[in-house]
Each structure stands twice: as C-alpha cells, then as structure tokens.
Amino acid sequence: EKAKQLRSQPPQIVEPKGLLYVQQREFAVTTPKDGSVSILGSDDATTCHIVVLRHTGSGATCLTYCDGSDTEAEVSLIMSSVKSFSDTAGYGRLEVHLVGGFNDDRQLSQKLTNQLLSKFTIQSPTSLTLFFLTELNDREEKDIHFPIIYGIAVNVKTAEIFPATFPEKGPDEDLRSAHVLTGATLTNIYDPKMEQLHIGPYFWRPFPHVDFWLEQDDKQILQNLSTSPLAEPPHFVSHIRSTLTFLKEHPFPSHSLFPDRKPRIYKKNEEGLWEQVCSDKI
C-alpha cells in the first residue's frame, strides 16, 4: 500500500533551503531537533538503492545511497548511527524504507535488493515499512526498462517520504563524486550536534587514464562508466565529465584540497543555505 501511494506521487522539486543532499556512498543522520536541516534526500539512483532508517521514538533519521559495494558493513554502520541517537528514547522501533533499482539486464538491482533484505533481517529487529525496489520500481518503454522513481526525500520533522528531484546537489559536488569514483567506502558527512556538514579530508592517487576518458564521446562514457547505460538520467555524462575534470585538476588532494588534513566544514546560513566556515573558528 505504501509503495502504491509513493508511486502515485509526482516528484517534488526540493530547493536547497533546509536540505542536506546525500550522494552515493554517503549517509547522514539527524533528529527532529535539528535547527538547520529538515530534509534529507538523494536521487539519480538506477541500479542503486536509497535507504531511510528511522527510529519512531527519538525521530532519529538516516538516509543513505547504497550501490552494493559493501552492503553488510553499510547496514551495520547506519544501524549503529541511528541507535546512538535513540538509546535514550526508551520506546519506539526502527523502521526501514527501501526505494530504488529496476529490472536491469545484469540483475544488479535484484542482487542489491536481496543483500539489503538479508542484512536488515540479521540485524536487531527492524520493521520493513516501505518496500519499493527493483520489480516494483520498474517501467518499460519500447522494450527498455527504467526506474519509476530515481530519487526520494524524507522530512525529518514529519517522517514523510516522497519522490524528489534536487536542482542543487552540493556543496562540493565534484569533490564528493571524485571520492566515490576513486573507491570510497560509506562516509558519514554530517554532525547533527554541531549542525555541520563535514567533507573530507579525502585522499586518492592520480586517476588512471583520466585523459583517455575525457577524450571519449558521450556514448563511450555512458557504456563504460554506468551500470545501466540506457536508464541513466540525461545529466549523467556531463556529471561524470565534470568529476573526471576535477580529478585531473586535483591528482593529489593532500596538496591542493586538504593541505592541513582538516575537513571542509559547512553550516547553514540565515537563508538556509550551506556556507563554508573557517575551521579555526570551530
């Protein structure tokens, strides 16, 4: 029933005010007491899955974007993160909401669906509240399969989950994407007590064959750097090109981006937008 309800809703455009956008292999946890962030969201998921884990007692809510790289470790990490904000509640249950995937040719979505379900089953009791994965999130057009919903948002105050798109995916969109492309593990990007977004410090080696990839046409990039070339959103190639250009400009992030080995820290300003703060003031 919840899946049908979600499917019937058109995607809402979520503006940056009060939003914390979560990229691939990132997660963020916060509570209804947060004065800066009211919406957690992510999109551009094809074979990947977006997971929302919420404790009904404390209202602590986590959103993450899983791609199957290490599902067992990721589920364990987000469970412990939500529990750390919920131990004092004394009542309530953990509810898990799963959205994403479709009937892709390589069955990567089905594999990730099975992994997530088995890992959440092993963990301490969770209630599967929303299941909108793979075959349920599939539509067909001229014999080509696509996801119905590519992105969702959760309102931390009301617990409402809805299909969503995001004009702004920052801050540091290219830096965060570069972290994923160079083999990142799941990373917590938010400190809800300080209400600060922490990016980095990230370190990688020069990306192999970056010039070769930047010389390729759109079709080659789509075919070789996507898990589902026919189902990607229209901006996929430009996003990958931007990330590769960033990697070319910053082959050694320890020199150019994080010379002091400290994260780039952002806080919401009075307009509700992210603003970088000097680490010396923290």
Salt bridges, closest charged atoms under 4 A:
GLU1 OE2 - LYS4 NZ 3.82
GLU26 OE1 - ARG176 NH2 2.75
ASP43 OD1 - LYS169 NZ 2.88
ASP44 OD2 - LYS169 NZ 3.61
ASP44 OD2 - HIS235 NE2 3.00
ASP67 OD2 - ARG25 NE 2.66
GLU72 OE1 - LYS119 NZ 3.87
GLU95 OE2 - ARG93 NH2 2.91
ASP138 OD2 - HIS145 ND1 2.77
GLU140 OE1 - HIS145 NE2 3.76
GLU141 OE1 - ARG139 NH1 2.71
ASP172 OD2 - ARG264 NE 2.91
GLU173 OE2 - HIS239 ND1 3.55
ASP211 OD1 - LYS248 NZ 2.79
ASP218 OD1 - ARG241 NH2 2.95
